[in-house]
Amino acid sequence: ASESEAQRALQYEQTLMYGRYTQDLGTFAKDEAARLRLQEGDTPRPRRPSELLEYTQGHCGPCRVCALQCQRFLISKVGEDWVFLILLGLVMALVSWAMDFAIATCLQAQKWMYGGLDTNVLLQYMAWVTYPTVLITFSAGFTQILAPQAVGSGIPEMKTILRGVVLKEYLTLKTFVAKVIGLTCALGSGMPLGKEGPFVHIASMCAALLSRFLSLFGGFYENEARNIEMLAAACAVGVGCCFAAPIGGVLFSIEVTSTFFAVRNYWRGFFAATFSAFIFRVLAVWNKDEETITALFKTRFRLDFPFDLQELPAFAVIGIASGFGGALFVYLNRKIVQFMRRQKTINRFLMKKRLLFPALVTLIISTLTFPPGFGQFMAGQLTQKDTLVTLFDNQTWAKQGISDEFEYLGILEAWRHPRSNVFITLIVFILMKFWMSALATTIPVPCGAFMPVFVIGAAFGRLVGESMAAWFPDGIHTDSNTYRIVPGGYAVVGAAALSGAVTHTVSTAVIVFELTGQISHILPVMIAVILANAVAQSLQPSLYDSIIRIKKLPYLPELGWGHHEKYNVRVEDIMVRDIRYVTLNCKYRDLQQVLHSTKMKDLPLVESAESMILLGSIERTQVAALLSNQLSPHRRLLTLRQKVLSEDGHRLSDSSIRFQVRGTATSEDAQSGCPPPSSPHHSIPPQISTATSSGSPARPALRKPLKPAQGTAHPKAKRVRISIVEEMILGDKMTPAEILEWEEQQLDQLVDFSSAKIDPAPFQLVEHTSLHKTHTIFSLLGLDHAFVTSIGRLVGMVSLKELRKAIEGSLTGKGVKVRPPLASFRDSTASTTEADTTALRQLWDRHQHHPMPREAGPGDDD
């Protein structure tokens, strides 16, 4: 007992000694730093750097030195986040304002052409139809030629990129130019298309291009994690400068692009979006479009009594109906795309005539919206901006009495028809714009669907508001004070509800508050948006998730909500058990078989085929490099050279190997016996081209005769370790059969992993990990695969493909189905199986003779 106490006391003293040592070391460092500062004080001040000497000459020398120092300070500060975010916000505000100006000019030109031909209806129709058709066709053709990646919204692709998947050519300058020009032409045509989705993509491309430019000042912008953070902020900037709604833009970008959002990016998004929205509205004031910085669609609803509590059921009805309408819009949009893809005849025809489909769709929509024709029943001459301005109007359009006839003035005249009332016009507008928008968003041009859906929702809310105003002309309030119903408030509620249902977001409520400039209807808007989301999410995926499924992008779908069955599905039910692996004692022939039998990017490295202990993972490129180095022609020539030298007993003569190859070679190179370089092309001059084919080298062809070196060797000349003539002579001696025999011998050798890069800690799961937890891990970490182990032994693998199939194939409206047919039916409360327990005991018996170290104090009992 006394010996054990003495040993513990010694261990305790060693622990205290370690603590005193680290403390003394810190004190020593402080004393040493103070001593160095005193020494620097005694030494003379260093001279001015030599690069500043030329700026000190003359009377303005100090000013030039100060300017140079300021320049260096600014360059050093370029790496700060706030500088990058300011540049991003400024550039996006300028791009948004310039695009809005160009779009307004295009729309004004169409009105000018239509108004100038009022004497001939046929000419009016030709101008009304031809103008948007030409713009849409140009947009589709220009985008298809320059960058097909610019087609569509861009938010589905950004969701995939932010998850960690690399999509080629989606964030390049070429795609940026195609997206900006194509979107300007598409929106300038007057088609029911949106700007918000493409602007998220444009802002992301702008952030990526800025990162590449600023990487010239420092390498920190080449960090992948930093670029992902800046892309997350750029998505917020895209929405913020589009609607001048920074708060709603940040929240909307988080909802539509992120499954898990890093809080450290929160201030970046708000800072950049606020600065971008501020500059965007300042430019409008500078252009004299606005008198001051105001909301984009300013409303003046009654603030003292905005709505009665008895109107809340009507707002709830708007939310529920918008939920069904949003799900129907997503379903209709997906069915249109699937119909054109499944009809082989139509698909083959459209593939040959790529510009015919957008031209035909534009022709149909513009024909139906022709104002003297059917467009007079749906306010066809109004643009989307004018339509929103009229729908958010404070006054009531419906006739409420003989003396309450409403006078339609200005652009409100478009909603008036002598042979029908405003209800018929609104119903026709909603029905026609609904399928027109679902069809127009399938055109292969840069376009979004948020704004058309927003307008349709505002029209539906206006319809309900006008109906309420007609049913209750004096208002619902029964007290002495009479407050009439405001249909414009219903329009705001409908716009937020339908757009939230289509995109599965709640932040549309905040967006409408910033768009209208007031929050008097905050309660009904929130009620409608939440109800719309609850209905839409239970029926259909969001529009962006639907596009991801159509394009088959590598994105992990959501599990859904409110279903407990998904907790019972485990990794062992969905994992792939038969996977290819690499053992530590394998041969090169095994590597060749693995490369031919699988396309996995990362191969598991195990201890042996018997133990299957997972040691790490090795990339497929590394395996291919090991195999190619073992079978390289240069290594074959080296082996044959050694064989020839051992047989002949002498080296080649000096005169046969002295040739000038990018410098001067001497006879010392032949006599030095230096090993060959790692890559054979260093010893082959540009005058020689060696054409090899499937394992057998061809005879080298001399394009120009080599000249022997003249004079003595230059001291800085490159040394040629293996001569060209040696390679020619030895290469000619080997027949295809000898080459094949040599390769077979090399394939039977053990693999040397010393030069390969091995990941010692790949992502691993255990068999009992639930589907819910696996989905969370994959989404949070951005994984594309994970190995499944049992007590350290490799038993399978789960990739993004298997997980997506498990979620999409085993999820229904009621949740996850019962186990797959080959799943193990075991008790969910069982902890470990008997085999696992036996394996654990074997591992414990193997390592129990190794005592586990522990720290002990003097107060421990025996």
N, C-alpha and C positions, 0 to 999 in steps of 0.2 A: 504493500500500500504506500509505503514511504517512497519507493522508487517511482511509482506512478505519479505521486504528488510532485516529486522533484521534476519529472519530465514535463508535467503540465505547467509548472511554474516557469520552466525554461522556455516553453512555447509562448507563454504569456509575456515573458521578458522580451523575447524576440519580436513579438507583436508591438510592444511598446517601443522597442528600439527602432522598428520600422517607422512608427509614427514620429519619433523624435528626429529620425534621419530626414524624412521628407520635410519636416518643418525647418530644420537647420539648412536644408538645401535651398529652400525659398529665401531664408534670411541671407544666405551666402550670395544668391543671385542679386538681391537688392543691394547688398554692399558692393558687389562687383560693378553693378551698373552705376552706382554713385561714384566709385573710383574712376571709371571711364569718363564720366562727365567732367570730373575735376581735371583729368588729363587733357581733355579736349579744350577746357578753358585756358590751360597754360600754353597750348600750341597756337601758332598764328592762324588766322582765319584763312580758309582755302581761297585760292584765286578764283576769279570769275571763270565759268566754263568757257572753253575755247570757242564754242559755237556762238557765244554771246559777245565775243570781243568785237566782231565786225559791226554790231549794232550800237556799240558805245561811242563810236566816233562821231564827231560833229556836235552841233548845239542840240539836236533832237535825239541824241543818244539815249538819255533816260526814258524818253517817251517810247522809243522803239523797243527798248528792253521790257518796259512795262506791258506794251501791247503783246509782245511775244510770250511773256509769262501768263497774261490773261488768256491768250490763245491755248496755251498748254493746259491751263486750268479747265477751260471749257471742254477741251478734248477729253480730259480725264473724267469730267462729269457727264460725258455723253453716255457712259455706261449706267448711269442712275436710271431707275425705273420711271421716275416722273418725267424725265426728258423724253424717253421713248413714248410714254403715254400722251404727252403734249403733242409731239409730232404726229402720232397716230390720229388723235382727235382733230388736229388742224387739217391734215390731209383729207380725212374722211368728210369733214364738214365742207371743204372746198369741192370735193367730188360730188357730194349730195346736192349742194346748191347749184353746181354747174349742170348736173343731170336734170334737176327740176326745171331749170331755165330752158334747157334744150327740149325737154318734154312739153313744157307749156308752149314753146314756140311751134312745135310740130302740131299740137292740138289747135292752136290758134290759126295755123295755116289751113288746116282742114276746114275750120269754120269759115275762114275767109273764102276758100274755094266754093264751099257750099252756099254761102250767102251771095256771092257774086254771080251765081248762075240761077237766080230765083225765077228768071223768065222761062226756063225750060226745065221741066221736071226730069226728063230723061238725062240731060247733062248733069243735073244735080245728083241723080242716082249714080251715074258713072264716076263722078268725082268722089262721092261718098264711099263708094265701094273700092275703087281703084287705089286710092291713097293708102288706106290701112293694109290692103293686100300687098302692095309694093314694099311697104316698110317691114311687114312680117316676113315676107319672102327674103328680103335682104338680110334681116336679122338671122333667120334660120340658115341661109347660105353662108353668111360671113362667119357665124359661130361654128358651123360644121367644118368649114375649111381651116379656120385658124386654130380653134381649140374646142373639140366636142365636149370636153369636160365642163364647159361653161353652161351647158344646157340645164334647165330646170331651176329649182330653188337654191340648192346648195346647203341647206340646213341638214338634210340627211347625211351628206358627205362630211360635214363638219362634226356631226355627232360621232361618226365613225372615226374620224381623224383624232378627235379629242379622247377617244377611248384607247388610242395607242396604235391604231392601224395606219400604215403608210399607204396613201393613195397617190399614185404617180400623176404628175402634171396638174394637180388640182390647186396648187398654191404657187403658180409660176406667173411671170410677167405676161406671157402670151395669153394665159387664161384670164388674167385681169383685164387686158385690153378687150378681149372678146366679150367678157361679161359686161363691161361698162357700155361698149358701143351697142351690143346686141340688146341689152336691157333698155337703153335709151330709145332705140327704134321700136321695140316691142310696146313699151308704154306710150310712146308718141303716136302709135296707131289708134289708140282709143279702145283697144280690146279689153275685156274684163280680166286684167292681169294685175299682179301685185308687185310691190317694190321691196317689201320688208325682208323676205327670205333671201333673195339674191344679194341684198346689201350686207347681210351677215357673212356671206361668202366673200364679197368684195372687201369687207373690212379685215377678214382673216387673211386674204391674199396680200392686202396692204401691210399688215403686221409682219407677215413672212418676208416680204420684200424689204421692209425697213430693217428687220433683223439681219438680213444678208448685207445690207448697206452698212449698218453700224458695226458689223463684225470686222470691218476694216480698221476700226479703232480699238478693238479688243476681242479676244476670243471667247468672252463670256456669252455672246449671243449665239454661239455655235452649240451651246448646251441644249440637249433635246428637252429636258424638263423645263428649262426657262422658256423655250419657244412654246411649249404647251400652255404655260401660264399666260403668256402674251396672247395666244390665240383665244383663250377663254375671255380675256379682257376685250379683245377685238370683236367678239360676238356681241357683247353688250354695246360697243360703240356702233355697230351696224344698225341695231334697233334704235339706239338713242338719237343718232343723227337723222334717221329716217322719219321719225314722228316727233322729234324734239321732246322726247319723253325719256330722260335719263334713268329715273328710278324704275319705271316700268320696263325699260329696255334691259337693265341689269337683271331684274327678276325673270323676265321672259327668256333671256338667253340662258339663264341657269336652268330653267324648267325644260327647255326644248333641246339643250345640247349636253347636259350633264346628268349622269346617274348619281354620282357623288361629286360634290363641289368642295374644293379646298377653300377654307375661310380666308387664307392669306391672299387669295385673288379678289376678295370682296372689294377692298379699297381701290384696287387697280381698275376694276370695272366701273365703279362709281366715279372715280376721278376722270378717266378717259371719256366716259359717256357724258358726264356733265360738261366737260370742256367742249366736246364735240357739239352737243346740243346748243350751248351758248354761242359758239362761233356760227353755227347754222342759222340761228335766229338773228344774230347781229348782221349777217350778210343780207338777210331779208330787209332789215331796217336800212342798211346802207344802199340797197337797190330801190328803196322807197316803196317796197311792197307793203310794209307795215310802218306804223308810226312809232311803235315801241316794241319791246320784246313781250309778246303775248302768246297765248296758246294757238296751236295750228288751226283748230276749229273752235273758236271762241263762242261760248253760249252765255246767255243771260237769263238763266232760269230764276224763278222766284225763290228767294232765300228765306223769307220769314215763314213760309208754309209751303215747302216744295212738294209734298205729297201727303195724303192721308193714310193712316194706318190701315184703313179698310181697302186700300189699293194694293196692299202686299200680296194677296192671293193672285191678282192679275200679273204682278211681277213674277211670282212663282210659276204661273202658267207659261210665261215667256221662257223661263229657264228650262222647264221640262220639255216644251216643244222645241226649243233650240237644241237640246241634247239629242232628240230624235233626228232633227234636221241635220245636225253636224255628223252624226253617224251615217245618215243617208248620203251626205255629200262625199264622205270618204269612200263609202261602198260604191257609189256611182263612178267616182274617179278611177278607182281600181278596176272596176269591171270594163270600163272603156278601154283601158290599156290592155287588159288581158284579152279582150275580144279581138283587138287588132293584132295581137301577138299569136293567138291560137289559130286564127283564120290564115292558113298558109298562103292562100291565094292573095288575100289583102296584104299580108305581111311581105310577101315576095314583090308585089307591085309597089308598095311604099318604099321598100329598100332600093328599088331601082329609081323611083321618082321621089327622091327625098323631099323636094320642095313642093310637091303637089298637095300633100296633106295639110301643111300649115296654110297654104294659099286657099284651099277648098274650105277649111274651117273658118278662115277670116271672111271669105266671100259669103258664107251662110250667115254668120253672126252680123256682119255689117248690113246685109240685106234685110234682116229682121229688125234691125234698129234704125232703118231709114226713116227719118222724121215724118215725111208726108205719107209713108206707108204704115206698116204695123207699128213702127216706133212711136207713133202719136199716142198709143195706148200704154206706153211704158216709159215715157220721158226719155226717148232715145237720143235726143240731141245733147243731153247733159253729160259732162265728164264725171269721173268718179268723185273728184273733189267737189264739183258743183252739186252733185247728188247728195253728198254728206252734209254740205252746208244747208241745203234745203230740208233734209230730213231732220236735222237738229234745230230747226226753226222753232221759235217760242210760241208762235200763234197756232190756232186750231184751224185746220183746213175744212173740216166737215161743217156742213150747214146746220146750225143749231136753232134757227128761227128765221122769221121773215126779215127781221132787222139785223140779223147777224151774218149777212152774206159777206164772205171773205173775199177781199180783192187780191187777186194774184198779180203781183208786180215783179218785174225783173225776171230772174231765172225761175221763180216759182210758177211762171206761166206754163212751163213745160208739164206740170202735173194737172193742168186743167184741160178738160175735153168737153165740148158742148153736148155730146151724146152719151156721156158716162160720167159717173161721179168719181171722187178720189179713191174710194174703196176698190172699184174695179181696176183703176190704174195701178194701185199698189199691189193688188193680187197678181195682175198680169206681170208686173215688174219682178215680183219675187219668183214666180214660177219660171219665167223666161231666163232671168239672170242666173237662176240656180243651175239649170242644166248647161247654160252657155258657159258659165265659169268652170264647171266640172269638165267640160269639153276643151275649153281654151287652155287650161293648165296642162293638158297633155301635149300641146304643141312643142316641138323640139326647139324652143328658144329660151333664153334666160328669163324666167318669170317666177312669180310667187303666187300664192293663193290667199294670203292673209287679207289683203285689201278688198278683193271681191267678196269674200265671206263677210268681212266687216260691214260692207255696204248692204249686203242682203239681210244681215241681222238687224241693221238700223231700219231698213224698210219694213221688216216684220214687226219690230217694236213700234214703229210709227203706225202700222195698221192696227195693232192692238190699242194703242193710245187714242187714235181717232175713233175707234169703235167705242172705247170707254167714254170719250167726250160726247159721242152721239147718244149713248145710253143714259148718261148722267150730265145733261147740259149745264146744270147748276152746281155740279160737284157732288161728292158723296158726303161731305161734311154737313151735319144736321144742325149745328149751332147757328147762332145769329149771323156769324160771319160766313160769307160764301166765297170759296176758292175753287175756281174752275180747274179741271184736269189739264195738265201740261203734256201733250203728246210727244214733245221733243225729249222729255225725260224717259219715256218709254223707248224711244229710238236709241238713246244711249245704252239703256239696259239690254235691248235686243242685240246691239252691235257687240257688246262685251260678251254676252252669253253665247252667241253662235260662233264667234271667233275662238272663244275659250273651249267650246265643245269640239271644234275641228282640230285644234292644236293640243288639246288636253292640258291646258294651262289655266291658272287662276290669276296670273299677273295681268291679263287683259283688262281686269277691273282697274288696276292702277294706270294702265295705258290710257283708258278713256278719261280718267280723271285729269291726266296731264294734257290730253288732247283738247278737252272741253274747257279746262281752266277752273273747274269748280268741283267740289265733292258733296254737293247737296244731296245727290242720290246714292251715297255710298252704301247705305243699307240695302236697298233693292238691287243694286248692281251686284253686291257680294252674294246675296241670296240666289239670284238668277244664275250667276256664274258657277256657284258650287253645285246647284241642282243640275245644270247643263253638263258639268263634268261628270257627275255621278251617273247620269243616264248614258252619256256617250262612251265612257270608259267601260261600261258593262256590255256594250254592244259591239264596238269596233275599236281598232287601234287608232292612234292619232294619224293625221295625214302624213307626217314625216316618217313614222314607223311603217306605214303602208307603203310608202315609196321605197324604204329600205328593203322591204320584203320583195317588192317588184324588181328592184335592181339587184337583189341578192347580195347586198353589201355585207361584209363580215362584222355584223353588229349583233350583240347579244340582246334578245328581246326581253321585255319585262315579264316577271312572273305573274303579275296580277295582284289583286289584293283581296283580303277577306277569306282566303281558302287555306284551311289547315292541312289539307291532304298533301300539299307539296312538302311538308316536313317529314313525311313517311318515305319518300323516295330517296334512295341513298346512292352514293357514287358507284357501288358495286353493281347496281342495277343498270347503269348506263355506260360504264367504262368499256373500253376496248381491251380485251385480255391478250389477244394474239398480236403482239407488237414486236418489231425488230429491235435488237439491242446489240451492243458491242461489249465484248468481255475484255478484261485486262490482259489475258494471256492468249488473245486471238491471233490469227495469222492474217496476212494481207489478203489472202483468198477470201477470208470471211468478210473483210471490209468490202471487197468487190461484190460479193453476194448480197450484202446488206444494201449497198447503193443501188443495185439492180432491182431489188425486191420491194423497196419502199421509197416514198417521196417525202418522208418526214424531214423537217428542217433541223430539228434537234434530236439526236439519238441518245438514248440512255446508255451510260457506261456502268456495267456491273462487275463485281469481283470475279465471278465465274458462273457458268451455266448451272452449276449445282446449288450454290448458295444464293445467287441472285441478289446479293447485297448491293444496293444502289450507291455508287461512288460519285456520281455526277452525271453531267450531260456534255456532249460534244457536238458542235455544229456539223451539218452535212458538208459544208465547204471545207472544214478542217479534215474530215475523213477523206474527201476527194483529194485534198492536197497531200496527205500522207501517201495515198495510193499512187498519185501521179509522180511524186518524188522518188518512190521506190522503183517505178518502171520508166523513169525518164531516160531519154536517149543519151544524155550526158553521162549518167551513171553507168549505162551499158558500155559506153566507149571507154570510160575509166577502167572498168573491169577487164575489158578486152585488152586495153593498153598494158595493164599489169601482167596479164597472161602472156602477151607477146614479149614483153621485156624479160620475163622469167624464162621463156623458152629460148630466145636468141642470146641472152646474156650480155647484150650491149644496147646502147641507146642509138637513136637515129643520129646521123651526122649533123654537124652544125649547119652546113650549107643548105640542108633541106628544110630547115625550120626558121631561117632568118627571113622574115617578111615584115613589111611595114603595115601594121594594123593600128590605125588611129594613134600613131606615134612610132617609135623605133624599138624593135625587139632585138635582143642580143642573144648570143649563144649561152649566156649564163642562165637564161630561162629554161633552156632544155636540160641543163646540168643540175639545176637546183632541186628538181624533184618536188616542186610545190604542188599541193593538192589543187584540184580543179575548182573554179569559181562556182557559186551556187546556181547561177543561171548561165546556160551555155551561150546565150546571144552576146555576152560581153566579149567573147573571143572570135566572133564571126564578123568580118567587115561588111559594109553595105554592098560590096561588089559581089558577094556570094549569097545565093538564095538556096536554102536547103528545103526542098519540098518533101514532106513525109506523108505517108498514107497508111492508116490503120495498122500501125505497128511496125512497118518495114520502111526504113529510110531510103529515099531515092538518091541517086548519084548527084552530088552538088554540082550546080551549073555555074561555071565561071563566066560572068558577064564581061570582065575586064582582066587581062593577065596581071598577076601580081608581080611587083618589081622588088628585087632584093634591096635591102637597106644599104644606103650609101654612107660611108664614113663611120665615125664612132657614134655610140649611143648617147642621146641627150640625158642628163641626170633626171629630168622630170618626165621622161617618157613612160608610158604605161607598159607594164610587164605582161607579156602573153604567156600564160602558164601551160596551156595545151595548144599546140600549133595546129594551124589549119590543115597542113598536109597530113599530120597524124590522123586527124579525124577523117580526112578523105580516104587514106589508105586503110585504116582499121574499119571504117564503115563499109568499104567495098568488100572486105574479107568475110563479112557476116551474111549468111543466107537467111531467108525468111524462116526456115526450119530452125536454124541456130538461134535466131531472135526469139522464136516461140519457146524453145527449150529454156533459154535464159530467163524469160518472163515467168515460166512455170516454176523455176527454181526460186525466183524472188518472191513469188506468191506464197510459197511454203515457209517463209521466214516469219518469225514472231514480230509483231508490230512494236515499234519504238514510239511511245507516246510522249517522250520528253520534249519534243518540239511543238506539240499540239496544245491549243488553248482549251482547257477543260473547265467547265463551270462546276465547282465543287458543291454548290448548294442550289440545285434547281428547285422550282416550286413543287411541293409534294402535298398530297392529300391522303387520307386514310380511307379504308373501305366504308366505314360507317359515317362518313361526312354526308350530311343531308343535302338535297338538291338546293334548298334555300340558301344554305351556307356556301355551297359551291358557287352559286350564282352571285352571291355577295362578294366573294373573294375575287372571282373573275372580273366583275364590274369595277371593284375598288382598285385593283392592281393593274387592270388592263391586260390580263393574261390571254394568251391564245391556246395554251395547253398546260397541263400539269400531270405529273406522274403520280400514280397511286401505289402506295407502299403498305406493307403489313410487317411490322417489327423490323423496318429497314429493308425489307426485301421487295423488289419490284414485282407487282402483280398486274399492272395495267396502266392505262393512260386515258385521260379525259381531255379532249380538245374542244375548241369553240364549236366545231361542227356537231359533235355528239351532244353537247349541252344544248345547242339550239334545237336540234331534233327532239331531244327529250322534252323541252319546254313546249315547242309548238305541237308535237305529236301527242303529248300526254296531258295537255291542258284543254279543258272544255269550259263551257259556261259555268259549270258547277265546280270547277277546280281541276286538280290532277286526277287522272284516271287511276284505277287499281293498278297494281304492279305490272310491269311488262311481262309477257309470257314466260321468259326465262329468268325472271327475278327470283331471288331466294326468299321464300316465305318464312320469315323468322319473326320471333317476338320482338317488337320494337323496344321493349324494356331490357332485353338481354345485353349484357355489357361486352363479353368476349366469348368466343367459341372455344371448344375443347382443344382444337388444334393450335389456336393462338396461345392458350395457356401452357400447353406442352412445349411450344417453341420458346416461350418466355422462360420456362424452367430450364431448358437446355442452355439458353444464353446465360442465365444466372449461374448454372453449374460451371460453365466454361470460364467465367470471369470472377468467381467468388474468391479465388485465391489472391486477387488484387484488392488490398484494403482501400477503402475510400478515405481520403484525407479529410480531416476536419480540424477546426480551431477549437481549442479548449481553454477555459480560464481556470484560475486556481481555486475558484469556488465550486467547481463541479464535484459531484459525488463520485465515489468509486463505482 
